[in-house]
Amino acid sequence: MNYIVFDLEFNMFFKFKEGENANPALKSEIIQIGAVKLNEKLETIGKFDSIIKPLIYKRINPYVKKKTMINTRQASQGTPFVQAIQNFSSWIGEDSVLCSWGHDDILGLRDNCLFFDFNQLSFDKFINIQQVYMKYEGLAKQPSLESAVEGLGIEKTTPFHDAFSDAFYTSEIFIKVFNFSSGAIINWQKVQIDNEIKIRELKSVLDQVTIVCPQCSKLIDKDKEVSKTKKYFAFGYCAVCRLHIRHVSRIVNNSGEYNIISNNSIYNTEEETE
């Protein structure tokens, strides 16, 4: 069994001109894939690095350019995603475990594969190396990749925020902390499906929450409601205390369990719902 330690860089929407809008079906588009292949002894047996030509967000977001040093010209000369992901899938081979630092990259990989209708990549075996490192160090808060590199005394030879460099650093961390526990490998696809079902169930009850004045504890009527992906806002007015009240409910993930947390607060009517 091989371990595919990968990292991705993404481009996202930026309003360069009035009238431009993000594509709601793909919020982040992959512009670089970097990966290191390790064998069962955690020896490096392969490397993968590819710049991806963006098809949805063709101009590189200024923030992304500053962070990754990838500009629009470089990206435009890259490999189209479908061809690149086919190359990556072939390079991965059979009987491999996808590994990354945190869940963001595997989620982004899955989303891009769905958007571009590529279904040849398996997401049934995955290791979150960040969690492996946290368990190794006894950490409660999620550390950055750079802090983990520094904590393990790994030499920093290339800049961070390059997909291949970050994949290399992540593989070096993995080699140092992985104890070959089978419990580290999860069926990410099944877990993701279960989580999405749970989130839909929780979203269906978000608007059933009540607003309570934090000063007098009186139930108050809702004057306005705003729903977002994992957030619900409701607004009301307490006539007793003469205060405007904002209710916020969020769907949060606490150690793998999704729940709703709620808060009622006094607010200025000019405040935004962010």
Secondary structure, DSSP 4 states (H G I P E B T S, - for coil): -EEEEEEEEEEE---SSTT----TT-SEEEEEEEEEEE-TT--EEEEEEEEEE-SSS-SPPHHHHHHH---HHHHHTSEEHHHHHHHHHHHH-SSEEEEESSSHHHHHHHHHHHHTT------SSEEEHHHHHHHHHT-SSPPPHHHHHHHTT----S-SS-HHHHHHHHHHHHHHH----GGG-B-HHHHHHHHHHHHHHHHHHHTT--EE-TTT--EE--SEEEE-SSEEEEEEEETTTTEEEEEEEEEEEETTEEEEEEEEEE--TT----
